[in-house]
Amino acid sequence: MQSYLFYGAMMSNAQRITVGLAALLIGTSLAACSGGTVATVNGQPINRTAFNGRLENSPMARTVLQQMVQETLIEQYAKNNNINVTDSEIDQRENQIKANFPSGSWDEMLKARGLTEADVRSALREQIILDKALASQVKISPAEVQQNFKQNHAQYDKAATVTARHILVPSLPLAQKIEGDLKAGQNFGDLAKKYSTDTATKDKGGELGSFRRGQMVPAFDKYAFTAPIGQISPPVKSPFGYHIIQVESRTPGQKATVASATPQIMDSLRQQHEAPLIQPFLQSLQQKATIVVNDPQFAGLFPSPPPAPSAAPSAPASPAASPTK
């Protein structure tokens, strides 16, 4: 389904995450040209084919080169400091992000940004390396956790969720026909594939996955959170057509406790403490690196650090006093 089922803006956490991914993934959707080496980082080349691959139809060459140098420096730091990132760590981080997107909208977000799943996982790997590199500088006390929970306890409550599927069609007569067919025993998934105009879910049998109150347009949202489970709905009109909805399950909300909220609070506080440390850390990596720019159009993009001041010459020793005669 197009992201039109969302009502208003995306959840604030999802906005924060997607903005962060966009910053990390800048240039990843651009495609390839010729060969050679644009620059080397501590002797490791950045290939011109890879670089030009990010520049096709883009005026952002300088920004992309800076990004590629940064990626290389971070990977080198991880290797030199034995920082490992496992697939399960990336899976966990990605699943936390995906939880903010009802079924289908995650894939649409990636498509709209010209990204792939591999791009996202690469960016998350980079984030995790930075988290581990800066971990020793981030100290979070139990008192901070308690204070954060006291101030923000409502945001850690688990909202009620619904799992549902639907068939979206443009006209009321067609919606009524589908309603009748379903109530006569025809297969929901088959009719979704045949009739639904929701391209993101039709081939999944209309499955929307789990969503919270307020994530869908009002008419859809109201039905999903009040209808009996398993019932085939009458046509539900929204700005995008007519929906035939079947609610598959409903999970009640839960009030958070300090214990249940601690992992989420720790993650939030870690991000707050870490944010001002990232740029100085990256600047330090760049200043310590040997970055040779071979393309004249990027001359001066990575200025060499100023030479260390030479030691001041020592003052000449005072002449020895003449012996007394």
C-alpha positions as MATLAB code, in Angstrom:
seq = 'MQSYLFYGAMMSNAQRITVGLAALLIGTSLAACSGGTVATVNGQPINRTAFNGRLENSPMARTVLQQMVQETLIEQYAKNNNINVTDSEIDQRENQIKANFPSGSWDEMLKARGLTEADVRSALREQIILDKALASQVKISPAEVQQNFKQNHAQYDKAATVTARHILVPSLPLAQKIEGDLKAGQNFGDLAKKYSTDTATKDKGGELGSFRRGQMVPAFDKYAFTAPIGQISPPVKSPFGYHIIQVESRTPGQKATVASATPQIMDSLRQQHEAPLIQPFLQSLQQKATIVVNDPQFAGLFPSPPPAPSAAPSAPASPAASPTK';
ca = [
       0.000    0.000    0.000;
       1.165    3.492   -0.678;
       2.165    5.372    2.466;
      -1.127    7.268    2.110;
      -2.653    5.099    4.842;
      -0.514    6.964    7.341;
      -2.345    9.753    9.046;
      -0.225   12.874    9.403;
       3.515   12.656    9.973;
       5.422    9.467   10.743;
       6.091    8.682   14.393;
       8.769   10.986   15.795;
      11.135    8.097   16.528;
      10.820    6.885   12.955;
      11.529   10.402   11.680;
      14.652   10.606   13.815;
      15.862    7.239   12.587;
      15.188    7.843    8.904;
      16.879   11.252    9.069;
      19.875    9.582   10.668;
      19.939    6.903    7.992;
      19.670    9.523    5.273;
      22.736   11.267    6.666;
      24.709    8.032    6.788;
      23.509    6.810    3.410;
      24.088    9.966    1.384;
      25.112    9.049   -2.120;
      24.425    5.320   -1.837;
      21.869    5.271   -4.639;
      24.101    6.722   -7.354;
      25.526    4.458  -10.162;
      28.983    3.675  -11.965;
      31.473    5.059  -14.550;
      35.290    4.793  -15.130;
      38.321    3.456  -13.217;
      41.350    4.692  -11.273;
      41.905    5.902   -7.730;
      40.475    9.144   -6.388;
      42.224    9.095   -3.015;
      43.959    6.796   -0.591;
      43.284    6.601    3.140;
      46.257    5.320    5.122;
      47.370    3.618    1.914;
      43.960    2.055    1.185;
      42.537    3.281   -2.150;
      39.089    4.677   -2.791;
      38.341    3.349   -6.256;
      37.192    5.847   -8.891;
      34.649    3.375  -10.251;
      33.046    3.099   -6.823;
      33.245    6.857   -6.360;
      31.773    7.677   -9.759;
      29.126    5.059   -9.090;
      27.790    7.386   -6.425;
      27.959   10.475   -8.555;
      25.867    9.640  -11.593;
      23.287   12.410  -12.020;
      24.413   14.028   -8.767;
      26.115   17.392   -8.131;
      27.236   16.235   -4.685;
      30.686   14.920   -5.592;
      32.573   16.628   -2.779;
      30.046   15.521   -0.174;
      30.096   11.949   -1.453;
      33.904   11.788   -1.392;
      33.900   13.101    2.172;
      31.342   10.447    3.073;
      33.379    7.653    1.479;
      36.521    8.785    3.276;
      34.579    8.810    6.549;
      33.249    5.292    5.916;
      36.766    4.066    5.167;
      38.189    5.662    8.307;
      35.483    4.113   10.481;
      36.058    0.647    8.997;
      39.817    1.024    9.471;
      39.287    2.089   13.085;
      37.104   -0.975   13.701;
      39.714   -3.302   12.201;
      42.627   -1.705   14.058;
      40.766   -1.792   17.381;
      39.217   -5.270   17.038;
      35.665   -3.927   16.963;
      33.367   -6.609   15.565;
      29.745   -6.163   14.505;
      27.641   -9.306   14.154;
      24.671   -9.877   11.884;
      22.483  -10.369   14.954;
      23.449   -6.916   16.266;
      22.473   -5.360   12.943;
      19.250   -7.421   12.854;
      18.279   -6.192   16.312;
      18.902   -2.540   15.420;
      17.043   -2.857   12.113;
      14.068   -4.577   13.731;
      13.801   -1.744   16.250;
      13.553    0.683   13.351;
      11.108   -1.419   11.348;
       8.758   -1.570   14.337;
       7.887    2.069   13.606;
       6.565    1.225   10.141;
       3.377   -0.726    9.403;
       3.688   -3.506    6.853;
       4.763   -2.302    3.423;
       5.750    1.220    4.449;
       9.344    0.222    5.290;
       9.925   -1.005    1.741;
       8.265    2.135    0.379;
      10.518    4.358    2.483;
      13.601    2.597    1.108;
      12.310    2.812   -2.461;
      11.484    6.514   -2.100;
      15.043    7.206   -0.911;
      16.644    5.016   -3.584;
      18.037    2.653   -0.949;
      18.347   -1.094   -0.567;
      18.313   -3.331    2.486;
      22.090   -3.691    2.069;
      22.492    0.105    2.224;
      20.577    0.223    5.505;
      22.565   -2.609    7.034;
      25.827   -0.945    6.013;
      24.728    2.303    7.670;
      23.640    0.468   10.815;
      26.987   -1.310   10.952;
      28.663    2.108   10.863;
      26.439    3.358   13.671;
      27.211    0.312   15.820;
      30.959    0.746   15.292;
      30.663    4.356   16.464;
      28.614    3.241   19.479;
      31.331    0.767   20.469;
      34.163    3.194   19.776;
      32.631    5.839   22.046;
      31.200    3.505   24.697;
      33.972    4.180   27.218;
      33.161    7.909   27.116;
      29.428    7.428   27.742;
      28.502    6.982   31.391;
      24.841    6.585   32.395;
      23.979    6.387   36.078;
      20.971    4.548   37.579;
      19.791    7.945   38.824;
      19.678    9.226   35.220;
      17.577    6.246   34.195;
      15.162    6.821   37.063;
      14.878   10.537   36.287;
      14.282    9.896   32.604;
      11.534    7.382   33.387;
       9.898    9.805   35.824;
       9.846   12.585   33.213;
       8.895   10.468   30.184;
       7.152    7.373   31.553;
       4.167    7.654   29.190;
       6.329    7.299   26.073;
       7.615    3.937   27.320;
       4.138    2.441   27.669;
       3.384   -0.209   25.054;
       0.489    0.943   22.903;
      -2.354   -1.334   21.930;
      -1.819   -2.848   18.487;
      -3.936   -4.468   15.796;
      -3.002   -6.970   13.114;
      -5.243   -6.734   10.058;
      -5.511   -7.254    6.323;
      -7.473   -5.326    3.729;
      -8.462   -5.033    0.093;
      -8.507   -1.523   -1.345;
     -10.593   -0.752   -4.434;
     -11.653    2.481   -6.148;
     -15.459    2.045   -6.204;
     -18.264    1.180   -3.792;
     -19.953   -1.389   -6.092;
     -16.711   -3.343   -6.446;
     -16.119   -3.175   -2.676;
     -19.637   -4.507   -2.065;
     -19.051   -7.353   -4.532;
     -15.814   -8.330   -2.757;
     -17.544   -8.167    0.636;
     -20.188  -10.578   -0.668;
     -17.613  -12.925   -2.171;
     -15.682  -13.085    1.101;
     -18.796  -13.726    3.162;
     -19.692  -16.485    0.698;
     -16.392  -18.185    1.544;
     -13.951  -17.006   -1.141;
     -10.283  -16.705   -0.136;
      -9.241  -13.274    1.180;
      -5.680  -13.503   -0.143;
      -6.794  -14.525   -3.605;
      -9.229  -11.608   -3.862;
      -6.598   -9.181   -2.559;
      -4.195  -10.263   -5.295;
      -6.931   -9.990   -7.916;
      -8.551   -6.686   -6.989;
      -6.563   -4.616   -4.487;
      -4.995   -1.373   -5.679;
      -2.650   -1.404   -2.682;
       0.521   -2.448   -4.480;
       2.518   -2.897   -1.280;
       0.187   -5.511    0.242;
      -1.877   -7.106   -2.553;
       0.696   -9.824   -3.259;
       0.886  -10.523    0.479;
      -2.819  -11.278    0.609;
      -3.582   -7.780    1.868;
      -1.596   -8.271    5.083;
      -0.806   -4.995    6.857;
       1.029   -6.479    9.818;
       0.790   -4.857   13.238;
       0.087   -1.146   13.752;
      -0.727    1.255   16.575;
      -3.648    3.587   16.989;
      -3.208    6.718   14.893;
      -0.913    5.180   12.281;
      -3.722    4.734    9.765;
      -6.185    7.233    8.328;
      -9.081    7.918   10.762;
     -11.857    5.811    9.209;
      -9.582    2.784    8.835;
      -8.138    3.301   12.315;
     -11.571    3.519   13.952;
     -12.793    0.276   12.400;
      -9.570   -1.632   13.113;
      -9.635   -0.836   16.828;
     -13.339   -1.502   17.411;
     -14.490   -4.293   15.071;
     -14.868   -7.915   16.154;
     -11.855  -10.058   15.324;
     -12.295  -12.100   12.153;
     -15.318  -10.199   10.867;
     -15.392   -9.095    7.211;
     -16.095   -5.364    7.224;
     -18.589   -3.530    5.071;
     -16.839   -1.089    2.698;
     -14.926    1.509    4.738;
     -14.439    4.761    2.816;
     -11.184    6.692    3.106;
      -9.659    9.433    0.933;
      -8.036    6.653   -1.110;
     -10.965    4.433   -1.956;
     -12.964    1.695   -0.253;
     -11.425   -0.833    2.108;
     -12.680   -4.288    2.989;
     -10.960   -4.998    6.318;
     -10.516   -8.085    8.432;
      -9.028   -7.659   11.917;
      -6.907  -10.708   12.698;
      -5.743   -9.982   16.249;
      -5.607   -7.238   18.837;
      -3.001   -6.796   21.595;
      -3.825   -4.602   24.589;
      -1.429   -1.892   25.691;
       0.835   -2.260   28.720;
       2.009    0.274   31.281;
       5.794    0.489   31.445;
       7.864   -0.088   34.575;
      11.392    1.164   35.170;
      12.650   -2.395   34.589;
      10.781   -2.886   31.311;
      11.736    0.578   30.048;
      15.411    0.510   31.044;
      16.778   -0.866   27.719;
      14.919    1.816   25.763;
      15.922    4.535   28.235;
      19.563    3.452   28.103;
      19.487    3.596   24.311;
      17.945    7.065   24.352;
      20.410    8.401   26.932;
      23.331    6.800   25.107;
      22.361    8.638   21.935;
      22.104   11.916   23.840;
      25.523   11.490   25.469;
      27.113   10.212   22.272;
      25.835   12.897   19.890;
      28.364   15.625   20.816;
      31.220   13.104   20.732;
      30.771   11.812   17.176;
      32.015   14.805   15.185;
      35.195   15.326   17.254;
      35.879   11.588   16.994;
      35.531   11.623   13.187;
      37.650   14.777   12.931;
      40.323   13.090   15.020;
      40.366   10.075   12.675;
      40.725   12.382    9.679;
      43.473   14.458   11.253;
      45.504   11.338   12.052;
      45.002    9.827    8.588;
      47.122   10.136    5.490;
      44.599   11.154    2.838;
      46.039   11.693   -0.631;
      43.656   13.337   -3.116;
      44.578   12.487   -6.711;
      41.828   14.412   -8.493;
      42.523   18.177   -8.859;
      38.844   19.093   -8.501;
      38.978   17.884   -4.898;
      42.232   19.607   -3.995;
      42.030   21.066   -0.517;
      39.065   18.939    0.520;
      41.171   17.141    3.113;
      43.816   19.634    4.212;
      46.824   18.145    5.893;
      47.023   18.898    9.600;
      49.393   21.760   10.387;
      52.880   20.526   11.225;
      53.652   20.233   14.906;
      55.503   23.324   16.086;
      59.202   22.686   16.294;
      60.782   22.927   19.706;
      61.978   26.442   20.518;
      65.778   26.666   20.375;
      67.250   26.557   23.816;
      68.881   29.741   25.049;
      72.667   29.714   24.766;
      74.399   28.779   27.954;
      75.894   31.663   29.921;
      79.690   31.823   29.521;
      81.540   30.411   32.462;
      82.892   33.039   34.818;
      86.595   33.639   34.514;
      88.595   32.085   37.329;
      89.812   34.589   39.861;
      93.414   35.228   39.597;
];
